[in-house]
Amino acid sequence: MSGCGGGSCGCGGGKGEGEGAVETLAPIAVARVNDVALHGAGEVLGEEELRQRAYGELLRQAAQRAGMLASSDPGPIDGVHSEAASEAIEALLAREIQLPEPDDAACLRYYEAHPQRFARGERVRAAHILLAVTPGVDVAALRAHAEGLLVRLRCEDEASFAKAAAENSNCPSGEQGGGLGWLTREDCLPEVASVLFAQDDANRHMGVLPRLLSSRHGFHILRVDEREAGEVPSFEQVRGSVAALLRHQLSVTAMRQYLDLLAGQAQLQGVSLNQADTPLVQ
C-alpha cells in the first residue's frame, strides 16, 4: 500500500506539533520483589516466566529470613538459583508445609466418586487435527482459524474431517485423515488425556469434541470414534494410588496457599501475583 492515511493506524505518520520532533520511548520497568530485581533493565519476560521468577524470589527471601540461607547469597542468574539457595528453599518448604496423610475414609470417598480414573485397559479410538504454534506465528489468528474449523467440522461427516486434517494438520496423522488409532491414557499428553478420558459422563463425548484443546504443541480438534471402558479394580487394589493422588493434590493446594501468603507480605512491583493475608491452612 502507498500510505496509512495520515497515521491513524498508530505508526506515527504525522509529525504533529513541533516539526521534526523525535518520539522518546519510555524505558521498560524492571519488576521487583521487595526491591530485588527479577530481570535486567530492558529485558522483556513473558508473564508466566515473570511470575515463576517472582515466586522463586519470594521463597529465596523467606529462606534468608528463616536463617536457612546466607544474606550474601548472590541471587538467581537468569532465574536460576544458586545450589545453596535451592537446598535452602527445599528445607524451608519441608518445614513450613506439613501435610496430613490421607486416611482410608478420604481415599474411599475419592475412589467411589471417581472410579473411572483408576480403570485399567480403558481405550478410545480417536482422531485429531493439530494446528501447531510455531515461532513467529500469529497465535490469535491461528486460534480464530481453529475455532472456525471446529464449528464447521461439528456439522460435517468423517470424510470432511479427513480432508480438513490433510489440509490443516501439522501432525503426520494428517496423512491418514487425522486418525490416531486406539489410545490409552498413557499414550497421550496429560492435557489431551484429561479430555479424552474425562471422569464424568457429561464430558465423555463421542464424535468431534465441542471445545478446542490447547496443549504445549498448539490447538487440537479432537474426535472420538469408539470407547472401551476397561475394568475398574477394587479399592483394595488401588488404595496406594488413591492415597498418592490425594497427597499430591494436598501438596499442590498447600504450596499455592504458602506462595500466596508470601506474596501478601511482600512489596511487588511490575508483577501480579495472588496475595493472601491469612495463615496457611494445613
C-alpha positions in Angstrom: 0.0 0.0 0.0 1.2 3.6 -0.6 0.3 5.0 2.8 -1.6 4.6 6.0 -3.9 7.6 5.7 -2.4 10.2 8.0 -1.1 7.9 10.7 -4.5 6.8 12.1 -3.1 3.3 12.5 -0.7 4.4 15.1 2.5 4.3 13.0 3.3 7.9 13.6 2.8 9.1 10.1 2.3 12.7 11.0 4.8 14.9 12.8 2.2 16.9 14.6 3.3 19.8 16.8 7.0 20.5 16.6 8.2 19.7 13.1 10.9 17.1 13.2 10.2 16.1 16.9 11.6 12.7 17.9 9.5 10.4 20.0 11.2 9.1 23.1 10.3 5.6 24.1 9.6 5.0 27.8 12.1 2.7 29.4 10.9 -0.8 30.3 10.1 -1.0 34.0 12.0 -3.6 36.0 9.8 -5.9 38.0 10.9 -6.3 41.6 10.1 -8.3 44.8 10.9 -6.4 47.9 13.1 -4.2 45.8 15.1 -7.1 44.3 15.1 -7.0 40.5 13.7 -10.0 38.7 15.4 -9.2 35.4 17.8 -6.8 33.8 17.0 -3.3 32.6 15.5 -3.6 29.1 14.9 -7.3 29.4 11.3 -8.4 28.4 9.9 -11.5 30.0 6.7 -13.4 29.3 4.0 -13.1 32.0 4.4 -16.8 33.1 8.2 -16.6 33.3 8.0 -13.4 35.3 5.6 -15.0 37.8 7.9 -18.0 38.2 10.9 -15.8 38.9 8.8 -13.8 41.4 7.7 -17.0 43.3 11.3 -18.2 43.3 12.5 -14.9 44.8 9.8 -14.9 47.4 11.0 -18.4 48.5 14.6 -17.4 48.4 14.0 -14.4 50.6 11.8 -16.4 53.0 14.7 -18.9 53.4 17.0 -16.0 54.2 14.6 -14.6 56.8 14.4 -18.1 58.4 18.2 -18.2 58.7 18.5 -21.1 56.2 20.3 -19.1 53.6 23.1 -16.6 54.0 22.2 -13.0 53.3 25.2 -12.9 51.0 23.6 -15.3 48.6 24.2 -13.8 45.1 20.6 -14.3 43.9 19.4 -16.0 40.8 21.1 -15.6 37.4 18.5 -15.6 34.6 16.1 -17.0 37.0 18.4 -19.9 38.1 19.1 -20.1 41.9 22.5 -21.0 43.4 22.8 -24.5 44.7 22.7 -23.2 48.3 19.5 -21.3 47.6 17.8 -24.4 46.0 18.7 -26.5 49.0 17.6 -23.8 51.5 14.2 -23.5 49.7 13.7 -27.3 49.8 14.4 -27.2 53.6 12.1 -24.3 54.1 9.2 -26.0 52.3 9.7 -29.2 54.2 9.4 -27.2 57.4 6.6 -24.9 56.5 4.3 -27.3 54.6 3.3 -30.2 56.8 0.7 -32.4 55.1 -1.7 -34.8 56.8 -1.6 -38.4 55.4 -4.9 -39.1 53.6 -6.9 -41.6 55.7 -8.8 -44.7 54.4 -12.1 -42.9 54.6 -10.9 -40.0 52.5 -9.3 -42.4 50.0 -12.5 -44.5 49.7 -14.7 -41.4 49.2 -12.5 -40.2 46.3 -12.4 -43.7 44.8 -16.2 -44.0 44.9 -16.6 -40.5 43.3 -14.0 -41.1 40.5 -13.9 -44.9 39.8 -13.2 -44.5 36.1 -10.0 -42.6 36.9 -8.5 -45.9 38.0 -9.8 -48.0 35.2 -7.3 -50.4 33.6 -7.4 -51.1 29.9 -9.7 -48.1 29.0 -9.2 -47.1 25.4 -10.5 -44.7 22.8 -10.2 -44.7 19.1 -9.6 -41.1 18.2 -8.5 -38.6 15.5 -7.3 -35.1 15.7 -6.2 -32.1 13.7 -3.2 -30.2 15.2 -2.7 -26.5 14.4 0.8 -26.1 15.7 2.1 -22.9 17.4 5.5 -22.3 15.8 7.9 -19.4 16.2 6.6 -16.2 14.6 3.0 -17.5 14.2 0.1 -15.1 15.0 -1.4 -17.2 17.8 -4.7 -15.1 17.9 -5.2 -15.6 14.2 -4.3 -19.3 14.5 -6.8 -19.8 17.3 -9.5 -18.0 15.3 -8.9 -20.3 12.4 -9.0 -23.4 14.6 -12.3 -22.2 16.3 -13.9 -21.6 12.9 -12.7 -25.0 11.6 -14.1 -26.7 14.8 -17.5 -25.2 14.3 -17.7 -26.3 10.7 -16.5 -29.9 11.4 -19.0 -30.4 14.2 -21.7 -30.2 11.5 -20.0 -32.4 8.9 -19.1 -36.1 8.4 -15.9 -38.1 8.8 -14.9 -37.5 5.2 -14.8 -33.8 5.7 -12.8 -34.2 8.9 -10.2 -36.3 7.0 -10.0 -33.7 4.2 -9.5 -30.9 6.8 -6.8 -32.9 8.6 -4.9 -33.4 5.3 -5.1 -29.7 4.6 -4.6 -28.2 8.0 -2.9 -30.6 10.5 0.7 -30.3 11.4 0.8 -33.8 12.7 1.9 -36.7 10.5 -1.5 -38.3 11.2 -3.0 -35.7 8.9 -2.0 -38.0 6.0 -4.3 -40.7 7.5 -7.2 -38.3 7.9 -6.1 -37.4 11.4 -6.6 -41.0 12.7 -4.6 -41.8 15.8 -5.9 -45.4 16.3 -6.6 -46.9 19.7 -5.2 -44.9 22.6 -4.8 -45.4 26.3 -4.4 -42.6 28.8 -0.6 -43.3 28.9 -0.4 -42.8 25.2 -1.5 -39.2 25.4 -0.2 -35.9 26.6 -1.7 -35.2 30.1 -3.8 -32.3 28.8 -5.1 -34.5 25.9 -5.8 -37.5 28.2 -7.8 -35.3 30.6 -10.2 -34.5 27.8 -10.3 -37.9 26.0 -10.7 -39.8 29.3 -12.9 -37.3 31.2 -14.1 -38.7 34.5 -17.7 -37.5 34.5 -20.2 -38.9 32.0 -21.3 -35.4 30.9 -17.9 -34.8 29.4 -17.3 -38.2 27.8 -18.3 -37.1 24.3 -18.4 -39.1 21.1 -17.7 -37.5 17.7 -16.0 -34.2 17.4 -15.4 -32.7 20.8 -17.2 -29.4 21.3 -14.2 -27.4 22.6 -10.8 -26.6 21.1 -8.0 -28.1 23.2 -4.8 -26.1 23.8 -1.6 -28.1 24.5 2.1 -27.4 24.6 2.1 -28.1 20.8 -0.8 -25.9 19.7 -4.5 -26.2 19.2 -6.2 -29.6 18.7 -9.6 -30.5 17.2 -10.4 -34.0 18.7 -12.8 -36.6 17.5 -13.7 -39.8 19.4 -15.0 -42.7 17.3 -15.2 -45.5 19.9 -14.7 -46.2 23.6 -13.8 -49.3 25.5 -14.5 -48.8 29.2 -11.9 -51.1 30.6 -12.1 -52.6 34.1 -12.3 -50.7 37.4 -10.1 -52.5 40.1 -11.3 -52.9 43.6 -10.5 -50.2 46.2 -8.0 -52.5 47.9 -6.1 -52.9 44.7 -5.6 -49.2 44.1 -5.6 -47.9 47.7 -1.9 -46.8 47.4 -2.5 -45.0 44.1 -5.5 -43.2 45.6 -3.5 -42.1 48.6 -0.7 -40.9 46.4 -3.1 -38.8 44.3 -4.7 -37.2 47.3 -1.3 -36.5 48.8 -0.3 -34.7 45.6 -3.5 -32.7 45.5 -2.9 -31.6 49.1 0.7 -30.7 48.3 -0.3 -28.5 45.3 -3.0 -26.7 47.4 -0.7 -26.1 50.3 2.1 -24.8 48.1 -0.3 -22.4 46.4 -1.5 -21.1 49.7 2.0 -20.7 51.0 3.1 -18.7 48.0 0.0 -16.5 48.2 0.8 -15.8 51.8 4.4 -14.8 51.0 3.2 -12.6 48.2 0.7 -10.9 50.5 3.6 -10.0 52.8 5.8 -8.7 50.0 6.2 -5.4 48.1 5.7 -6.2 44.5 6.4 -4.0 41.5 5.7 -4.9 37.9 4.4 -8.4 38.6 0.9 -9.5 39.5 0.5 -12.5 41.9 -2.3 -13.8 44.0 -1.9 -12.4 47.5 -3.3 -13.7 50.9 -3.1 -12.3 54.4 -4.4 -15.3 56.3 -2.2 -18.1 57.8 -1.5 -21.3 55.8 -4.4 -23.8 56.1 -2.9 -27.2 56.8 
